[in-house]
Every structure is written in structure tokens, then in C-alpha cells.
Amino acid sequence: MQVTLAVWTANAVGAIVVFAFANWVVPTPELPNAGTVRLVNLAALGAYLLVALPVGALWGARRLRPIVRWLGEDREPDESERRETLRAPLRTPASTPPCGCSRPLSSRR
């Protein structure tokens, strides 16, 4: 439960920091409706948090279920459980977009 809370907190804080950075730090062209744009971005942030946090928690719990099961049984893992446990950290980066995938969208040429 503590790990889930830590992951939720890290993701929520990260999303809020990106929102704040994009709205108040990064220079943008003058918009006649900047307030509306911020409001739409805030709604998108809220929708993201409402969907992504529970989906991510459920997905992570499902992927880690075999590991948690043998740990709860207080026994030594068999070979496949040991292999799954050692590979678990490698799967998380594989399920996220590669670094730099948004670079073409953000770089000025």
C-alpha cells in the first residue's frame, strides 16, 4: 500500500509540475484567450489524473500479482517466480514511451 501511495503521489506531483511549468514558465505567444487555454489544460490534467492513476495502479498490481503472492506465502520462490521478480523492474521502462519521443513536438527548428 505504501508503494502504491508513493507512486500515485510521484505521478500526481509530476503532472502538476508539468502543468505549472507549461503554463507559467515556458514562454508562449500572446493568446487572446489565455485564461480559456489554461482552464482547458487544467481540465485535461484533472481527467488525466482521474484516469491514469487508477488504471496504472490496477495494471501494476496485476503485473506484480505473482511476485506478491509468493512473498505473502513466506516461502522461497521457484525458478519462474525468481525470474519474474528479477525482471519486474525492467518491464516498467519498457511499458512507457522511450525518452525523447515528444522531442519532435517540442523542439524549435
N, C-alpha and C positions, 0 to 999 in steps of 0.2 A: 504494500500500500504506500509506503514512503517513497519508493522508486516511482510509482505512478504519479504521485503528487509532485515530485521533483521534476519529472518530465513535463507534466502539464504546466507547471509554473515556468519552466525554461521556455517552452514553446509560446506561452501567452506573453511573457515578457519580451521575447524576441519579436513577436508580431507587433506588439505595441511600440517597441523601439523603432522598427522599420517604418511603421505608420508615422511616428513623430518625426523621424529623420526625413522621410519623403515629403512631409507637409511643411516643415519649418526650417530645415537645414539646407536641403538641395535647392539651388536656385532654379526657379521655373519662370517661364514667360508670364507676363501680366495677363491675368484672366479676368474678364468682366464678371464672371460668376464663381470666384474662388471659394466662396462660402459653400456653394452648392457642391462643388467638386470635393471639398473636404467632408461634407456630410455624406456623399455617396461613398467615399473612401472609408469613412467610419462605419457605415452600414456594411460594406464589404468585409471589413475587419471583424465586425461582430458575427457575420454569417460564417466567416472562415473559422473563428474560434468555436462557434456552436456546432459546426460540423466536423472540423478536423480533429479537435481534441478527443471527443468520444470515439470517432472512427479509429484514430491512431491508438487509443488505449485498448480498444477491442481487438484490433489487428495485432498489436504487440502481445497482449495476453494470450491470444490464440497461438501465435508463433512460439511463445515460451512455455506453453502448457506442458509439453513433455519434460522439460527441464524442471519446472516447478513440481511436477508430480513426483519424480524420484527424490527430489530434495525433501519433500514433505513426508516421504516414506522412511526417511532417515536410514538410508542404505547406500551402499556403493553403487555407482551407475554401471550398467552393462556397456559394452563397447559402442553400440549405436547411440546411447544416451550421452556417453562421454564425448563422442564425435560431434553430436548436435550442440552440446554445451560449449565446446571449444570453437565451433563455427558461428555461434549466435552473434557475437559482435561483428563478424564480417558481413553478415546479412543486412544489417541496418543501413550501412552506406550504399549497399547495392540496390536498396529499395527507394533511394532518394535520387533526385536528378543529379547528374555529375556537376562538379564545380564549374562555374563559368557558363552554364547553359543559358543564362539570361544575359550574358555579356553582349551579344549582338543587339539586344533590345535596349541596353543602357549606354553603350559607348557612343561617343560622338565621333563621327568620321569626317 
